[in-house]
Every structure is written in structure tokens, then in C-alpha cells.
């Protein structure tokens, strides 16, 4: 292994990224004209979306502004504004642009709305320190910053989430952060290690069993779903789940009901489901090692975890 020369390209990239992180939040977009005059948004994230969408980072009510009008991206050379195919376009100092770098004082027009980029002199100096940590997870790379930005939004929903990433990247830690920042944070957080439970016991571990349902079942027992009522269940290494077990899990997720082993009674399921894997589940589906499910897994052919949100943990070398 050779030592890193401070003058090489890699070191320069690190310096640029450090400078960009420190600058983030020290500028803001201020609405100078239009129905939303006086509204402002600090450039405190990797990307700031502007438009009429309610979930935009800078949401506007101007009818001449498109739902997804433009985005402002942090770069080593300063904020870059890019038109997202808006109806009325983006103009800077009277010139129509598709993409352009912004300088302080630049006047940006989106339909009848005018924005100006200005210094944010009231920056909270603890922003940079907070950005390096989200709960128990750490990271300052752009990849980790993107994770930190989307996790609060994911946590506030009740969507099932699939966390992909290599072994050792902290998928379980991230799942714990999602649970603790969710409305279910007061409930249990149950982790099921799908690779460690014998195939003959996995159904009982998940769904529970009734007394006498199999040899050794001397009493009724609640499974993980019942134990986690009001909270969250994490299926760690869900790609290791036996193939014949996946349709049963799929039914539980889609219909929100479970049935104990040896019972004919369906029980309502009040849990949030998270899953983590180090496998490429799309490839597992193609190879017949993973059951294709409904249409809620956004990545492509759906897997038995039917995740409605997917996030990928960066590898250790990307942090």
C-alpha cells in the first residue's frame, strides 16, 4: 500500500468535499417576488428541490411554477441550479438556462416567482457536526449524507423498507435509527436473523404456534410479529430466508395478518417491517432463489419483502 500524496487527485477531491460540507448551509434561496415572497430555504443539503410539490424542499404556491421545477445541487464549484423540464423554465439575470452555477446576488426567475441567492449569516455552527451523525450511525461522505437526508422522511412513514449493503456496513444500526425516529419508537424493536434460525423452526419463530402443533410444542407461543405489536420487526439477511417460507411472509406483509402454526385463526398484525440484505435480490429473483411478489418493491421484479422504500448502505470504502 502506498502513502497518499497530498497533492494527488484523491487528496484534492477530499479537500473539495470537506470545503463543500463546511459551506453547506451558509447560503440560502430567498423568494423576493411572487405569492411566496419572504419564504427562504437554506442550502443545507446535497440537493434542494424547488417546485409546487408539497414535499419539495422549497415548496411554492405560484401557479406558473411546475411541480418539479428545478433542483439546486451542492458542488465543489458552488451551487448548481438545474431545470427539471419545467413548463416556464429557469432564467438567471434575464437569460434562459438549462443548468448554471449560482453566485451570491444572482436573481433567478421561475415563472412569476423571483429568487435570490444570498449568504446565510445566521448559520448554526453545530450544523456540520450534526451532519456527521444520525443516531448511532456516522459518515461524512456524499453517499452517507444522502442516507442521512432520506432516513427522517422514511422513518416518519409506516412503509416497509429494504436496506441493501455489504456485510459490516451497519444495516442493523440504520434500521434501529429508522425505528427510533419513527412514530413507533415507543414499541419493541425485534430483530430476526434469517440466516441463524433452522429452517424447521423459522415459521414458529415468526408466526408463533399453538400447543400440540408439532412435537415438543407443549404450550402456545407468540412469534416475532406478535411480540413486536406496536413496534418494528427487522428481518436481518432476508435473502437467507428459505424459499418455501417466503410466500407465507409475503402474505403476512401484504394482507397484514398472521396465522400461528397449528391454528386456523388469522390475527391482525400491527407492526412495521424492515428488512436488510447483503444480496442482490433482483438477481436472486432471476435465479429462482427468491419469490417474486407484488408491485411495491420499486427497484424492479419484486421480492418477498415487498419493500415500498429501498435504501442502500454505502460500503465502508465509500464513507
N, C-alpha and C positions, 0 to 999 in steps of 0.2 A: 504494500500500500504506500503510495507516495503522499507527501505532505501537500496541503492545499496552498498554492501560491496566492497571496492576497491580491495579486494583480491579474489573475486569470479571469476568464469569463464567469465561472461559477461564483467566485467571490464577489464579482461586480453585481451579479444577479441577486445575491444575498443582501448586498448593501442597498440595492434599489428597492428590494422588498421591505427591508427594515425602514427605509425612508418613507415608503408609501404607507406603511402601517402607522407611523408616527404622524403623518399628515392627515390620515383619515379622521374625519370629524371636525377638522379645523376650517372647513369651508361649508357653505350651505347655499341652497337654492331658495331665493325669496320671491314670492309672487308679487309683482309690482303693479300689475293691471289685470282686470278680469274679475269674474264673480268671486274668486277666492283670494282677492287681494289681502295681503298681510300674512298669509299662510307661508310657512317655511319648513324646510327639511334639511337637517344636517347630512352631509355626505359621510356617514359613519359606517358604511357597509361597502362590500366589494362591488355590489351593483344596486343602484337606486332606480326603481321603475316609476314612471310618471304616466298618468292616464286617468280615465274615468272609472276604472275598475275599483271596487271598494277595497280590494286587498293590495292596491298599488302602494308603494312606499310614500309617494306624494300624490294622494288622490285629489282629483279636480272635478268640479261640477260643470265647467264650461261645456256647453253642447257642441262647440266647434272643436273640442279635443276628443281624440279617439280613446277607446277603452284601454288599449295598449299603445300609447302614443310614442314614447321614447324611453331609453334607458341611459343612465349615466354610470360609466364604469371607471373604477379606480385603476390607473396605470402608472408606471414609473415616470411618465411624462406629464402627469396631471390628469384631471377628469376628462373622459372622452364621452361625448354625447352621441347617441346613435338613434336614428329614426327607425321605428319598428313597423314601417309600412303604413303610417298614419294617413288619414284622409286629407288633412290640410297641411301636412308637412311640418318641418322644423326650419326656422330662419334664425340666423345669428347676424346681428347688426345689419339686417335687411337682406342677407344672402341666403338662398335656399341651400341646405346641406343634407347629405346623407349621413355623414359622420364627421366630427370635428373635435379638436381639443378645445377646452374652455379655459379662459383666463379670468382672473378676478375683474368684475365690472362688465363682463360680457352680457349683452342683452339677448335673450333667447325668446322667440315668439312661437307659441303653439296655438294656432287658430287666433282667437281673440285674447288669449292669455299671454302675459309677458312675465318672464322670469329673469332674474339676475343672479349671477354667481358672486358671492361675497365672502369675506373672511368671517369665521365664527369666532369672535374674540372671547366668548364666554364658555369655551370648551372645558368640560370637567376633566382635570388632569388624570383622573383614575380610569378613563375610558380604555386607554391602551392596556392597562393591567387587567381589567375585566375581560377584555377580548381574548386574552391568552388562556382563559379558563372558563369552562362551562361545567358547573358541578365538580365532579371528580376527574373530568377529562381535561387534558392540556394539549395545546398546539398553537403555533403561530403561523403556519404555512397557509397559503391561499386555500388549499384543499380543506384544512381543518376550519378555517374561517367560514367557508361555505357551509360546513356541517353546523357550526355554531349558529349561523344565521337561520337555518331552516328548522332546527330542533325545537325552538319555542313554539313555532307555528304547528309543527307536528304534534307536540305534546298537548296543546290546547284542544286538539280534536280527539275523537274516540276511534280514529281509523286504525285498522290493523297495519303494522309496519314490518317490513323485511329489512334487516340490516345485513349488508354484504361486506365481506372483508377478509383479509388473510388472518390466519391464526396469530394471536398475540397483539392485535390492533385495538383491543378494548371494546369489542362489540357488546359484551355484557355490561361494562361500565356505562356505555352510551344508552343502553336500554334502561338502566337504573336511573339515569338522568331524565330520560323521557317520562318514566313513571313518576319521579319525584316532582316534576314540573307540570304534571297533568292534574285535571280535576279529581283523579282517583288516588292522589298521593297519600291520602289517609288510609287506604286499603292495603291488603297484603301484596307483596311482590314475590311471586313464586317462580323459581327457575327450574325447568325440566331439561336435563341433559339427555337429549335424544340418543346420543351415542353410548351412554353408560348404562342404560336400563335394558335388561334382557328382553328380547322380542316377545317372550311368553308373558311378560308382566306389564308391558307398556300400556295396554288397553286399560288394565286395572289402575295403573298409576295415573292415567289421565282422567278416566271417567268414574273410577270407583267400582265397587262390586257389592253384591248382596250376599248375605250369609248362605253358604252352601252352593254358591255358583260354580265353584271348582274345588278340587282337592286342596285342603288347607285353609279355605275361606270359612273360618269358624265364627266370624262376625261380619256385619256390614261395615264398609269402609268408604269414606268420601275420597274422591280423587282430587287431582290438582285443580280442576275447574271449580269444584265446589269449595275447596279450601281458599280459593282466591276471589270469592264473591266480593264485588265492590272494588276490586283491585286489578292487578295485571298479571298475566302469565307470559313468561318468556320461554319459547322453545329454542333452546340453545342447540346449534348444529342440527337444524331441522332437516337438512339434507340427508342425515343418517337415519331418519325415521323409516321403519320397514315399509315396503311398498304396499302390503296388504292393509296397513294401518292408515295410510294416507286418505283413502275415501271417507273413513269414519271421522277423521279430523276435519276434512273438508265439509262434511255435513254439519258438524258442530259449529264451524265458523260461519257458514252461510245461513243456517237456519237458527242459530243461537240457541240450540237445545242440545242436551247430552242425555245419554242413557247408560246407567250403570250396567256392568256385566251381570247377567242373570236376571235383569229386570225388563219389564215391558213398558215401563213408565218413562215418559220424556220429562226432563227437568229443565226449566228455563235457565239460561246461562247469562250471568251479569258480570262479565269480565272483559278487559281489553286484552287483545292478543298481539304480542310482539314475537318476532322470530329472527334468528341470526344464523348465518351460514358462511362457511369458507368455500363453498362450492359455487359453480356457475349453474344455477338451477334451470336456466333456459337450455343449457346443453344437456342437463340431466333429463329434461323432458324429451328432448330429441332422441336420447339414447334409451328411453323407456324405463329409466330408473326413478322417475318422479311422475306422479299423476297430474295430468292436465286438468285444470279446474275451470272456474268461471271467468268472467271478463274484468275482474277487479285488479288483477296484477298488471300494472301499466307497462312493464318492460317488454312483453310480447307473449308467447304461449304461456298460459298461466299455470302456476304450480299449486300444490295443495295448500300452501299457506295463504293463497289469495290475498296478498297484501295490497292495500289501497294506497300505500305510500312506500316508496323504496328509497333507502339512503345507503350510500357506500362509504365505509370507513376507509380513509386513505391508509396505504401501507406505511410502516414505520419509516421507510426511507423517504416518504413524501412529506414528512412533518417538519 
